[in-house]
Amino acid sequence: IWLSLKAVDLLKDRLLSGLERGDTLNMGFARDRLGGSRTGTLELLAILEDDRILDRETDGEDRRIL
């Protein structure tokens, strides 16, 4: 899957709207919030982890907003 920088910014804003640093989210929440497929949601979460916006918790399920 390839996402443009503009698409990543729009999806990031949608995902993180109303959340604050330190809050956690999981795959189900992210998929519901974005309204997309599991594959697309995983791709966005990976991008946000690489960009140090999210960090995966030790349980491997949750991500914390940095």
All heavy atoms as TSV, in Angstrom:
chain	resi	resn	atom	element	x	y	z
A	1	ILE	N	N	0.854	-1.171	0.000
A	1	ILE	CA	C	0.000	0.000	0.000
A	1	ILE	C	C	0.897	1.230	0.000
A	1	ILE	O	O	1.871	1.292	0.732
A	1	ILE	CB	C	-0.916	0.021	1.238
A	1	ILE	CG1	C	-1.902	-1.121	1.153
A	1	ILE	CG2	C	-1.630	1.345	1.362
A	1	ILE	CD1	C	-2.806	-1.219	2.345
A	2	TRP	N	N	0.524	2.205	-0.807
A	2	TRP	CA	C	1.259	3.458	-0.867
A	2	TRP	C	C	0.317	4.589	-0.487
A	2	TRP	O	O	-0.788	4.684	-1.007
A	2	TRP	CB	C	1.809	3.671	-2.275
A	2	TRP	CG	C	2.575	4.933	-2.405
A	2	TRP	CD1	C	3.904	5.102	-2.110
A	2	TRP	CD2	C	2.104	6.208	-2.832
A	2	TRP	NE1	N	4.278	6.396	-2.332
A	2	TRP	CE2	C	3.182	7.107	-2.780
A	2	TRP	CE3	C	0.868	6.678	-3.245
A	2	TRP	CZ2	C	3.065	8.435	-3.128
A	2	TRP	CZ3	C	0.752	8.010	-3.588
A	2	TRP	CH2	C	1.849	8.867	-3.533
A	3	LEU	N	N	0.749	5.428	0.434
A	3	LEU	CA	C	-0.042	6.574	0.859
A	3	LEU	C	C	0.763	7.846	0.612
A	3	LEU	O	O	1.935	7.919	0.980
A	3	LEU	CB	C	-0.372	6.480	2.351
A	3	LEU	CG	C	-1.226	5.304	2.798
A	3	LEU	CD1	C	-1.265	5.228	4.321
A	3	LEU	CD2	C	-2.626	5.430	2.242
A	4	SER	N	N	0.137	8.840	0.019
A	4	SER	CA	C	0.809	10.118	-0.187
A	4	SER	C	C	0.989	10.817	1.159
A	4	SER	O	O	0.301	10.496	2.144
A	4	SER	CB	C	0.003	11.003	-1.130
A	4	SER	OG	O	-1.187	11.433	-0.494
A	5	LEU	N	N	1.892	11.787	1.208
A	5	LEU	CA	C	2.096	12.553	2.436
A	5	LEU	C	C	0.817	13.261	2.858
A	5	LEU	O	O	0.504	13.341	4.051
A	5	LEU	CB	C	3.227	13.559	2.246
A	5	LEU	CG	C	4.619	12.962	2.056
A	5	LEU	CD1	C	5.630	14.066	1.771
A	5	LEU	CD2	C	5.033	12.160	3.270
A	6	LYS	N	N	0.076	13.762	1.888
A	6	LYS	CA	C	-1.187	14.441	2.195
A	6	LYS	C	C	-2.193	13.468	2.809
A	6	LYS	O	O	-2.872	13.795	3.783
A	6	LYS	CB	C	-1.766	15.067	0.927
A	6	LYS	CG	C	-3.009	15.876	1.177
A	6	LYS	CD	C	-3.480	16.579	-0.084
A	6	LYS	CE	C	-4.725	17.405	0.205
A	6	LYS	NZ	N	-5.164	18.159	-0.966
A	7	ALA	N	N	-2.271	12.269	2.252
A	7	ALA	CA	C	-3.188	11.259	2.787
A	7	ALA	C	C	-2.794	10.869	4.207
A	7	ALA	O	O	-3.656	10.735	5.081
A	7	ALA	CB	C	-3.220	10.030	1.881
A	8	VAL	N	N	-1.501	10.698	4.440
A	8	VAL	CA	C	-1.034	10.348	5.783
A	8	VAL	C	C	-1.413	11.446	6.771
A	8	VAL	O	O	-1.905	11.165	7.866
A	8	VAL	CB	C	0.486	10.085	5.801
A	8	VAL	CG1	C	1.015	9.978	7.229
A	8	VAL	CG2	C	0.814	8.821	5.028
A	9	ASP	N	N	-1.211	12.710	6.396
A	9	ASP	CA	C	-1.562	13.817	7.282
A	9	ASP	C	C	-3.060	13.846	7.585
A	9	ASP	O	O	-3.464	14.045	8.735
A	9	ASP	CB	C	-1.131	15.149	6.679
A	9	ASP	CG	C	0.355	15.413	6.818
A	9	ASP	OD1	O	1.006	14.775	7.671
A	9	ASP	OD2	O	0.870	16.256	6.060
A	10	LEU	N	N	-3.881	13.651	6.563
A	10	LEU	CA	C	-5.334	13.657	6.767
A	10	LEU	C	C	-5.779	12.510	7.666
A	10	LEU	O	O	-6.590	12.694	8.586
A	10	LEU	CB	C	-6.063	13.590	5.429
A	10	LEU	CG	C	-5.960	14.832	4.542
A	10	LEU	CD1	C	-6.529	14.547	3.150
A	10	LEU	CD2	C	-6.679	16.005	5.177
A	11	LEU	N	N	-5.251	11.322	7.407
A	11	LEU	CA	C	-5.613	10.155	8.212
A	11	LEU	C	C	-5.091	10.277	9.640
A	11	LEU	O	O	-5.770	9.896	10.596
A	11	LEU	CB	C	-5.100	8.882	7.548
A	11	LEU	CG	C	-5.783	8.518	6.230
A	11	LEU	CD1	C	-5.020	7.405	5.526
A	11	LEU	CD2	C	-7.233	8.130	6.456
A	12	LYS	N	N	-3.880	10.806	9.789
A	12	LYS	CA	C	-3.322	11.023	11.124
A	12	LYS	C	C	-4.211	11.968	11.919
A	12	LYS	O	O	-4.527	11.712	13.082
A	12	LYS	CB	C	-1.911	11.584	11.019
A	12	LYS	CG	C	-1.295	11.923	12.371
A	12	LYS	CD	C	0.045	12.590	12.206
A	12	LYS	CE	C	-0.213	14.009	11.738
A	12	LYS	NZ	N	0.958	14.871	11.723
A	13	ASP	N	N	-4.634	13.068	11.302
A	13	ASP	CA	C	-5.506	14.024	11.985
A	13	ASP	C	C	-6.827	13.381	12.386
A	13	ASP	O	O	-7.332	13.615	13.487
A	13	ASP	CB	C	-5.762	15.245	11.102
A	13	ASP	CG	C	-4.534	16.125	10.934
A	13	ASP	OD1	O	-3.547	15.952	11.692
A	13	ASP	OD2	O	-4.546	16.981	10.030
A	14	ARG	N	N	-7.392	12.564	11.506
A	14	ARG	CA	C	-8.656	11.882	11.813
A	14	ARG	C	C	-8.464	10.901	12.971
A	14	ARG	O	O	-9.276	10.836	13.889
A	14	ARG	CB	C	-9.176	11.138	10.587
A	14	ARG	CG	C	-10.519	10.463	10.848
A	14	ARG	CD	C	-11.014	9.653	9.692
A	14	ARG	NE	N	-11.197	10.488	8.514
A	14	ARG	CZ	C	-11.469	10.004	7.312
A	14	ARG	NH1	N	-11.580	8.705	7.132
A	14	ARG	NH2	N	-11.630	10.816	6.301
A	15	LEU	N	N	-7.379	10.155	12.933
A	15	LEU	CA	C	-7.124	9.147	13.955
A	15	LEU	C	C	-6.898	9.780	15.326
A	15	LEU	O	O	-7.427	9.307	16.333
A	15	LEU	CB	C	-5.903	8.297	13.572
A	15	LEU	CG	C	-5.465	7.253	14.580
A	15	LEU	CD1	C	-6.548	6.200	14.778
A	15	LEU	CD2	C	-4.159	6.612	14.134
A	16	LEU	N	N	-6.127	10.856	15.373
A	16	LEU	CA	C	-5.708	11.413	16.653
A	16	LEU	C	C	-6.624	12.522	17.175
A	16	LEU	O	O	-6.401	13.026	18.274
A	16	LEU	CB	C	-4.277	11.936	16.530
A	16	LEU	CG	C	-3.231	10.886	16.143
A	16	LEU	CD1	C	-1.864	11.526	16.029
A	16	LEU	CD2	C	-3.228	9.719	17.107
A	17	SER	N	N	-7.655	12.863	16.423
A	17	SER	CA	C	-8.574	13.919	16.836
A	17	SER	C	C	-9.183	13.605	18.203
A	17	SER	O	O	-9.737	12.527	18.425
A	17	SER	CB	C	-9.685	14.070	15.799
A	17	SER	OG	O	-10.632	15.006	16.218
A	18	GLY	N	N	-9.044	14.549	19.122
A	18	GLY	CA	C	-9.618	14.382	20.454
A	18	GLY	C	C	-8.759	13.577	21.415
A	18	GLY	O	O	-9.113	13.438	22.585
A	19	LEU	N	N	-7.639	13.055	20.942
A	19	LEU	CA	C	-6.735	12.294	21.800
A	19	LEU	C	C	-5.552	13.168	22.186
A	19	LEU	O	O	-5.247	14.153	21.508
A	19	LEU	CB	C	-6.246	11.034	21.078
A	19	LEU	CG	C	-7.333	10.062	20.634
A	19	LEU	CD1	C	-6.719	8.918	19.828
A	19	LEU	CD2	C	-8.096	9.521	21.825
A	20	GLU	N	N	-4.864	12.800	23.253
A	20	GLU	CA	C	-3.730	13.579	23.747
A	20	GLU	C	C	-2.506	12.694	23.897
A	20	GLU	O	O	-2.612	11.462	23.908
A	20	GLU	CB	C	-4.077	14.193	25.100
A	20	GLU	CG	C	-5.263	15.131	25.059
A	20	GLU	CD	C	-5.599	15.701	26.420
A	20	GLU	OE1	O	-4.921	15.357	27.416
A	20	GLU	OE2	O	-6.546	16.491	26.498
A	21	ARG	N	N	-1.353	13.342	24.052
A	21	ARG	CA	C	-0.118	12.597	24.324
A	21	ARG	C	C	-0.330	11.700	25.531
A	21	ARG	O	O	-0.956	12.113	26.516
A	21	ARG	CB	C	1.027	13.548	24.637
A	21	ARG	CG	C	1.594	14.197	23.441
A	21	ARG	CD	C	2.730	15.110	23.845
A	21	ARG	NE	N	3.233	15.777	22.669
A	21	ARG	CZ	C	4.501	15.893	22.376
A	21	ARG	NH1	N	5.413	15.431	23.207
A	21	ARG	NH2	N	4.874	16.492	21.278
A	22	GLY	N	N	0.168	10.486	25.427
A	22	GLY	CA	C	0.035	9.536	26.519
A	22	GLY	C	C	-1.184	8.639	26.403
A	22	GLY	O	O	-1.229	7.580	27.020
A	23	ASP	N	N	-2.190	9.044	25.627
A	23	ASP	CA	C	-3.348	8.180	25.400
A	23	ASP	C	C	-2.925	6.960	24.596
A	23	ASP	O	O	-1.944	6.999	23.845
A	23	ASP	CB	C	-4.442	8.919	24.625
A	23	ASP	CG	C	-5.169	9.968	25.452
A	23	ASP	OD1	O	-5.016	9.959	26.693
A	23	ASP	OD2	O	-5.888	10.786	24.849
A	24	THR	N	N	-3.657	5.884	24.757
A	24	THR	CA	C	-3.382	4.678	23.979
A	24	THR	C	C	-4.544	4.379	23.052
A	24	THR	O	O	-5.683	4.782	23.298
A	24	THR	CB	C	-3.133	3.458	24.898
A	24	THR	OG1	O	-4.270	3.229	25.706
A	24	THR	CG2	C	-1.899	3.653	25.751
A	25	LEU	N	N	-4.228	3.683	21.985
A	25	LEU	CA	C	-5.253	3.222	21.058
A	25	LEU	C	C	-4.863	1.833	20.571
A	25	LEU	O	O	-3.705	1.436	20.654
A	25	LEU	CB	C	-5.424	4.204	19.894
A	25	LEU	CG	C	-4.199	4.565	19.074
A	25	LEU	CD1	C	-4.084	3.689	17.852
A	25	LEU	CD2	C	-4.292	6.018	18.662
A	26	ASN	N	N	-5.859	1.091	20.109
A	26	ASN	CA	C	-5.585	-0.239	19.591
A	26	ASN	C	C	-6.087	-0.346	18.152
A	26	ASN	O	O	-6.678	0.592	17.619
A	26	ASN	CB	C	-6.197	-1.329	20.490
A	26	ASN	CG	C	-7.697	-1.224	20.577
A	26	ASN	OD1	O	-8.377	-0.762	19.672
A	26	ASN	ND2	N	-8.241	-1.657	21.702
A	27	MET	N	N	-5.843	-1.470	17.547
A	27	MET	CA	C	-6.182	-1.678	16.144
A	27	MET	C	C	-7.672	-1.481	15.888
A	27	MET	O	O	-8.060	-0.844	14.908
A	27	MET	CB	C	-5.745	-3.095	15.729
A	27	MET	CG	C	-6.100	-3.464	14.345
A	27	MET	SD	S	-5.360	-2.324	13.189
A	27	MET	CE	C	-5.840	-3.089	11.696
A	28	GLY	N	N	-8.513	-2.025	16.745
A	28	GLY	CA	C	-9.954	-1.910	16.559
A	28	GLY	C	C	-10.417	-0.462	16.587
A	28	GLY	O	O	-11.216	-0.041	15.751
A	29	PHE	N	N	-9.904	0.293	17.552
A	29	PHE	CA	C	-10.244	1.716	17.638
A	29	PHE	C	C	-9.788	2.446	16.380
A	29	PHE	O	O	-10.542	3.219	15.796
A	29	PHE	CB	C	-9.582	2.338	18.874
A	29	PHE	CG	C	-9.748	3.824	18.943
A	29	PHE	CD1	C	-10.880	4.377	19.512
A	29	PHE	CD2	C	-8.776	4.672	18.422
A	29	PHE	CE1	C	-11.042	5.758	19.567
A	29	PHE	CE2	C	-8.927	6.047	18.472
A	29	PHE	CZ	C	-10.056	6.589	19.045
A	30	ALA	N	N	-8.547	2.187	15.962
A	30	ALA	CA	C	-7.994	2.870	14.791
A	30	ALA	C	C	-8.794	2.529	13.534
A	30	ALA	O	O	-9.132	3.417	12.744
A	30	ALA	CB	C	-6.527	2.497	14.610
A	31	ARG	N	N	-9.117	1.280	13.346
A	31	ARG	CA	C	-9.873	0.869	12.151
A	31	ARG	C	C	-11.265	1.509	12.149
A	31	ARG	O	O	-11.723	2.005	11.118
A	31	ARG	CB	C	-9.966	-0.647	12.086
A	31	ARG	CG	C	-10.539	-1.140	10.757
A	31	ARG	CD	C	-10.594	-2.649	10.670
A	31	ARG	NE	N	-11.401	-3.183	11.751
A	31	ARG	CZ	C	-11.057	-4.204	12.521
A	31	ARG	NH1	N	-9.922	-4.832	12.327
A	31	ARG	NH2	N	-11.843	-4.630	13.474
A	32	ASP	N	N	-11.922	1.524	13.303
A	32	ASP	CA	C	-13.246	2.157	13.393
A	32	ASP	C	C	-13.161	3.655	13.133
A	32	ASP	O	O	-14.001	4.222	12.435
A	32	ASP	CB	C	-13.872	1.906	14.763
A	32	ASP	CG	C	-14.292	0.464	14.971
A	32	ASP	OD1	O	-14.345	-0.305	13.982
A	32	ASP	OD2	O	-14.547	0.101	16.134
A	33	ARG	N	N	-12.161	4.292	13.696
A	33	ARG	CA	C	-12.007	5.738	13.548
A	33	ARG	C	C	-11.718	6.114	12.091
A	33	ARG	O	O	-12.214	7.114	11.590
A	33	ARG	CB	C	-10.878	6.208	14.471
A	33	ARG	CG	C	-10.476	7.660	14.412
A	33	ARG	CD	C	-11.493	8.650	14.977
A	33	ARG	NE	N	-11.723	8.616	16.383
A	33	ARG	CZ	C	-11.175	9.445	17.275
A	33	ARG	NH1	N	-10.323	10.358	16.889
A	33	ARG	NH2	N	-11.509	9.347	18.535
A	34	LEU	N	N	-10.912	5.286	11.416
A	34	LEU	CA	C	-10.525	5.590	10.034
A	34	LEU	C	C	-11.536	5.073	9.011
A	34	LEU	O	O	-11.582	5.568	7.891
A	34	LEU	CB	C	-9.145	5.001	9.732
A	34	LEU	CG	C	-8.007	5.577	10.570
A	34	LEU	CD1	C	-6.739	4.779	10.332
A	34	LEU	CD2	C	-7.810	7.050	10.286
A	35	GLY	N	N	-12.304	4.060	9.390
A	35	GLY	CA	C	-13.302	3.518	8.479
A	35	GLY	C	C	-12.708	2.751	7.317
A	35	GLY	O	O	-13.320	2.644	6.260
A	36	GLY	N	N	-11.517	2.217	7.506
A	36	GLY	CA	C	-10.848	1.512	6.413
A	36	GLY	C	C	-10.614	0.052	6.722
A	36	GLY	O	O	-11.139	-0.499	7.692
A	37	SER	N	N	-9.804	-0.546	5.896
A	37	SER	CA	C	-9.483	-1.964	6.050
A	37	SER	C	C	-8.409	-2.161	7.113
A	37	SER	O	O	-7.696	-1.223	7.488
A	37	SER	CB	C	-8.966	-2.523	4.723
A	37	SER	OG	O	-7.692	-1.973	4.429
A	38	ARG	N	N	-8.276	-3.376	7.566
A	38	ARG	CA	C	-7.223	-3.724	8.525
A	38	ARG	C	C	-5.849	-3.480	7.916
A	38	ARG	O	O	-4.962	-2.921	8.570
A	38	ARG	CB	C	-7.389	-5.189	8.944
A	38	ARG	CG	C	-6.317	-5.683	9.879
A	38	ARG	CD	C	-6.642	-7.107	10.365
A	38	ARG	NE	N	-5.512	-7.770	10.966
A	38	ARG	CZ	C	-5.015	-7.497	12.168
A	38	ARG	NH1	N	-5.552	-6.556	12.890
A	38	ARG	NH2	N	-3.986	-8.167	12.642
A	39	THR	N	N	-5.681	-3.850	6.674
A	39	THR	CA	C	-4.386	-3.694	6.000
A	39	THR	C	C	-3.995	-2.218	5.909
A	39	THR	O	O	-2.860	-1.852	6.229
A	39	THR	CB	C	-4.425	-4.319	4.591
A	39	THR	OG1	O	-4.791	-5.692	4.719
A	39	THR	CG2	C	-3.096	-4.189	3.893
A	40	GLY	N	N	-4.918	-1.377	5.477
A	40	GLY	CA	C	-4.630	0.043	5.375
A	40	GLY	C	C	-4.356	0.684	6.726
A	40	GLY	O	O	-3.477	1.535	6.862
A	41	THR	N	N	-5.103	0.249	7.738
A	41	THR	CA	C	-4.911	0.771	9.081
A	41	THR	C	C	-3.546	0.372	9.622
A	41	THR	O	O	-2.840	1.204	10.209
A	41	THR	CB	C	-6.031	0.271	10.016
A	41	THR	OG1	O	-7.294	0.699	9.497
A	41	THR	CG2	C	-5.862	0.798	11.426
A	42	LEU	N	N	-3.154	-0.877	9.404
A	42	LEU	CA	C	-1.828	-1.325	9.847
A	42	LEU	C	C	-0.719	-0.528	9.170
A	42	LEU	O	O	0.288	-0.186	9.801
A	42	LEU	CB	C	-1.646	-2.817	9.569
A	42	LEU	CG	C	-2.348	-3.760	10.525
A	42	LEU	CD1	C	-2.239	-5.199	10.027
A	42	LEU	CD2	C	-1.776	-3.636	11.921
A	43	GLU	N	N	-0.889	-0.227	7.901
A	43	GLU	CA	C	0.103	0.558	7.179
A	43	GLU	C	C	0.240	1.953	7.788
A	43	GLU	O	O	1.353	2.433	8.011
A	43	GLU	CB	C	-0.276	0.664	5.703
A	43	GLU	CG	C	0.716	1.433	4.871
A	43	GLU	CD	C	2.067	0.766	4.748
A	43	GLU	OE1	O	2.162	-0.456	4.897
A	43	GLU	OE2	O	3.053	1.493	4.490
A	44	LEU	N	N	-0.875	2.605	8.068
A	44	LEU	CA	C	-0.819	3.936	8.674
A	44	LEU	C	C	-0.189	3.870	10.059
A	44	LEU	O	O	0.657	4.708	10.397
A	44	LEU	CB	C	-2.210	4.563	8.762
A	44	LEU	CG	C	-2.218	5.951	9.413
A	44	LEU	CD1	C	-1.474	6.963	8.545
A	44	LEU	CD2	C	-3.635	6.404	9.687
A	45	LEU	N	N	-0.563	2.890	10.867
A	45	LEU	CA	C	0.022	2.769	12.200
A	45	LEU	C	C	1.532	2.567	12.110
A	45	LEU	O	O	2.287	3.152	12.897
A	45	LEU	CB	C	-0.628	1.614	12.968
A	45	LEU	CG	C	-2.103	1.807	13.340
A	45	LEU	CD1	C	-2.642	0.551	14.017
A	45	LEU	CD2	C	-2.319	3.025	14.208
A	46	ALA	N	N	1.993	1.782	11.142
A	46	ALA	CA	C	3.434	1.567	10.958
A	46	ALA	C	C	4.136	2.874	10.577
A	46	ALA	O	O	5.227	3.167	11.078
A	46	ALA	CB	C	3.679	0.500	9.900
A	47	ILE	N	N	3.512	3.660	9.714
A	47	ILE	CA	C	4.087	4.948	9.326
A	47	ILE	C	C	4.185	5.866	10.543
A	47	ILE	O	O	5.210	6.520	10.769
A	47	ILE	CB	C	3.248	5.604	8.206
A	47	ILE	CG1	C	3.408	4.819	6.900
A	47	ILE	CG2	C	3.636	7.072	8.014
A	47	ILE	CD1	C	2.413	5.202	5.825
A	48	LEU	N	N	3.125	5.912	11.342
A	48	LEU	CA	C	3.127	6.779	12.518
A	48	LEU	C	C	4.123	6.297	13.573
A	48	LEU	O	O	4.696	7.113	14.305
A	48	LEU	CB	C	1.715	6.887	13.101
A	48	LEU	CG	C	0.677	7.532	12.177
A	48	LEU	CD1	C	-0.689	7.566	12.843
A	48	LEU	CD2	C	1.099	8.911	11.726
A	49	GLU	N	N	4.366	5.003	13.644
A	49	GLU	CA	C	5.412	4.489	14.532
A	49	GLU	C	C	6.789	4.892	14.014
A	49	GLU	O	O	7.638	5.339	14.787
A	49	GLU	CB	C	5.318	2.967	14.647
A	49	GLU	CG	C	4.125	2.491	15.449
A	49	GLU	CD	C	3.923	0.988	15.377
A	49	GLU	OE1	O	4.841	0.259	14.952
A	49	GLU	OE2	O	2.818	0.542	15.737
A	50	ASP	N	N	7.011	4.753	12.712
A	50	ASP	CA	C	8.297	5.143	12.112
A	50	ASP	C	C	8.573	6.630	12.300
A	50	ASP	O	O	9.723	7.035	12.479
A	50	ASP	CB	C	8.327	4.810	10.620
A	50	ASP	CG	C	8.426	3.317	10.338
A	50	ASP	OD1	O	8.750	2.548	11.272
A	50	ASP	OD2	O	8.177	2.929	9.186
A	51	ASP	N	N	7.517	7.443	12.258
A	51	ASP	CA	C	7.642	8.898	12.417
A	51	ASP	C	C	7.669	9.320	13.883
A	51	ASP	O	O	7.691	10.511	14.177
A	51	ASP	CB	C	6.493	9.617	11.707
A	51	ASP	CG	C	6.591	9.550	10.198
A	51	ASP	OD1	O	7.648	9.145	9.678
A	51	ASP	OD2	O	5.597	9.901	9.525
A	52	ARG	N	N	7.665	8.342	14.806
A	52	ARG	CA	C	7.715	8.581	16.247
A	52	ARG	C	C	6.524	9.400	16.755
A	52	ARG	O	O	6.637	10.198	17.674
A	52	ARG	CB	C	9.034	9.242	16.646
A	52	ARG	CG	C	10.287	8.462	16.274
A	52	ARG	CD	C	10.495	7.180	17.020
A	52	ARG	NE	N	10.648	7.445	18.451
A	52	ARG	CZ	C	10.275	6.622	19.393
A	52	ARG	NH1	N	9.755	5.465	19.093
A	52	ARG	NH2	N	10.433	6.910	20.646
A	53	ILE	N	N	5.367	9.187	16.134
A	53	ILE	CA	C	4.127	9.792	16.601
A	53	ILE	C	C	3.424	8.816	17.535
A	53	ILE	O	O	2.784	9.208	18.502
A	53	ILE	CB	C	3.237	10.179	15.403
A	53	ILE	CG1	C	3.943	11.284	14.610
A	53	ILE	CG2	C	1.845	10.609	15.850
A	53	ILE	CD1	C	3.354	11.554	13.261
A	54	LEU	N	N	3.582	7.528	17.235
A	54	LEU	CA	C	3.058	6.448	18.071
A	54	LEU	C	C	4.206	5.539	18.482
A	54	LEU	O	O	5.201	5.419	17.773
A	54	LEU	CB	C	2.035	5.610	17.297
A	54	LEU	CG	C	0.757	6.274	16.823
A	54	LEU	CD1	C	-0.081	5.282	16.026
A	54	LEU	CD2	C	-0.043	6.833	17.986
A	55	ASP	N	N	4.022	4.883	19.619
A	55	ASP	CA	C	4.977	3.879	20.079
A	55	ASP	C	C	4.192	2.649	20.503
A	55	ASP	O	O	3.200	2.765	21.231
A	55	ASP	CB	C	5.788	4.425	21.252
A	55	ASP	CG	C	6.926	3.507	21.643
A	55	ASP	OD1	O	7.533	2.891	20.748
A	55	ASP	OD2	O	7.202	3.410	22.852
A	56	ARG	N	N	4.619	1.498	20.037
A	56	ARG	CA	C	3.926	0.255	20.377
A	56	ARG	C	C	4.213	-0.123	21.825
A	56	ARG	O	O	5.357	-0.116	22.265
A	56	ARG	CB	C	4.374	-0.869	19.443
A	56	ARG	CG	C	3.529	-2.118	19.582
A	56	ARG	CD	C	4.018	-3.202	18.656
A	56	ARG	NE	N	3.924	-2.759	17.279
A	56	ARG	CZ	C	3.201	-3.367	16.356
A	56	ARG	NH1	N	2.526	-4.437	16.672
A	56	ARG	NH2	N	3.177	-2.923	15.126
A	57	GLU	N	N	3.167	-0.440	22.555
A	57	GLU	CA	C	3.299	-0.869	23.938
A	57	GLU	C	C	3.888	-2.285	23.983
A	57	GLU	O	O	3.887	-3.007	22.992
A	57	GLU	CB	C	1.926	-0.859	24.622
A	57	GLU	CG	C	1.328	0.533	24.756
A	57	GLU	CD	C	2.023	1.344	25.819
A	57	GLU	OE1	O	1.775	1.119	27.010
A	57	GLU	OE2	O	2.831	2.216	25.438
A	58	THR	N	N	4.358	-2.695	25.147
A	58	THR	CA	C	4.997	-3.992	25.284
A	58	THR	C	C	4.041	-5.151	25.005
A	58	THR	O	O	4.493	-6.230	24.644
A	58	THR	CB	C	5.609	-4.159	26.685
A	58	THR	OG1	O	4.585	-3.956	27.665
A	58	THR	CG2	C	6.735	-3.179	26.901
A	59	ASP	N	N	2.736	-4.918	25.151
A	59	ASP	CA	C	1.780	-6.002	24.875
A	59	ASP	C	C	1.637	-6.259	23.377
A	59	ASP	O	O	1.037	-7.256	22.962
A	59	ASP	CB	C	0.415	-5.723	25.508
A	59	ASP	CG	C	-0.316	-4.533	24.902
A	59	ASP	OD1	O	0.150	-3.940	23.910
A	59	ASP	OD2	O	-1.377	-4.176	25.452
A	60	GLY	N	N	2.163	-5.347	22.545
A	60	GLY	CA	C	2.096	-5.525	21.099
A	60	GLY	C	C	0.769	-5.155	20.483
A	60	GLY	O	O	0.631	-5.118	19.261
A	61	GLU	N	N	-0.230	-4.867	21.300
A	61	GLU	CA	C	-1.565	-4.549	20.801
A	61	GLU	C	C	-1.835	-3.043	20.765
A	61	GLU	O	O	-2.388	-2.531	19.823
A	61	GLU	CB	C	-2.623	-5.224	21.686
A	61	GLU	CG	C	-2.587	-6.741	21.641
A	61	GLU	CD	C	-3.023	-7.302	20.299
A	61	GLU	OE1	O	-3.938	-6.746	19.690
A	61	GLU	OE2	O	-2.427	-8.305	19.885
A	62	ASP	N	N	-1.463	-2.375	21.847
A	62	ASP	CA	C	-1.759	-0.958	21.989
A	62	ASP	C	C	-0.609	-0.108	21.487
A	62	ASP	O	O	0.545	-0.529	21.471
A	62	ASP	CB	C	-2.050	-0.600	23.449
A	62	ASP	CG	C	-3.326	-1.233	23.964
A	62	ASP	OD1	O	-4.216	-1.515	23.143
A	62	ASP	OD2	O	-3.427	-1.445	25.177
A	63	ARG	N	N	-0.958	1.122	21.100
A	63	ARG	CA	C	0.040	2.113	20.729
A	63	ARG	C	C	-0.211	3.363	21.575
A	63	ARG	O	O	-1.343	3.774	21.762
A	63	ARG	CB	C	-0.050	2.476	19.247
A	63	ARG	CG	C	0.626	1.436	18.377
A	63	ARG	CD	C	-0.347	0.941	17.356
A	63	ARG	NE	N	0.315	0.020	16.427
A	63	ARG	CZ	C	-0.115	-1.196	16.233
A	63	ARG	NH1	N	-1.158	-1.656	16.879
A	63	ARG	NH2	N	0.490	-1.972	15.377
A	64	ARG	N	N	0.862	3.949	22.076
A	64	ARG	CA	C	0.777	5.153	22.881
A	64	ARG	C	C	1.158	6.352	22.029
A	64	ARG	O	O	2.102	6.305	21.248
A	64	ARG	CB	C	1.722	5.062	24.085
A	64	ARG	CG	C	1.645	6.274	24.996
A	64	ARG	CD	C	2.380	6.061	26.295
A	64	ARG	NE	N	1.946	4.888	27.015
A	64	ARG	CZ	C	0.844	4.790	27.767
A	64	ARG	NH1	N	0.037	5.821	27.871
A	64	ARG	NH2	N	0.557	3.673	28.399
A	65	ILE	N	N	0.398	7.433	22.200
A	65	ILE	CA	C	0.677	8.669	21.464
A	65	ILE	C	C	1.840	9.379	22.150
A	65	ILE	O	O	1.802	9.626	23.364
A	65	ILE	CB	C	-0.561	9.585	21.418
A	65	ILE	CG1	C	-1.728	8.851	20.744
A	65	ILE	CG2	C	-0.231	10.887	20.688
A	65	ILE	CD1	C	-3.056	9.547	20.866
A	66	LEU	N	N	2.862	9.682	21.384
A	66	LEU	CA	C	4.056	10.353	21.926
A	66	LEU	C	C	3.914	11.862	21.844
A	66	LEU	O	O	3.213	12.409	21.074
A	66	LEU	CB	C	5.306	9.911	21.168
A	66	LEU	CG	C	5.609	8.422	21.220
A	66	LEU	CD1	C	6.790	8.097	20.337
A	66	LEU	CD2	C	5.881	7.986	22.645
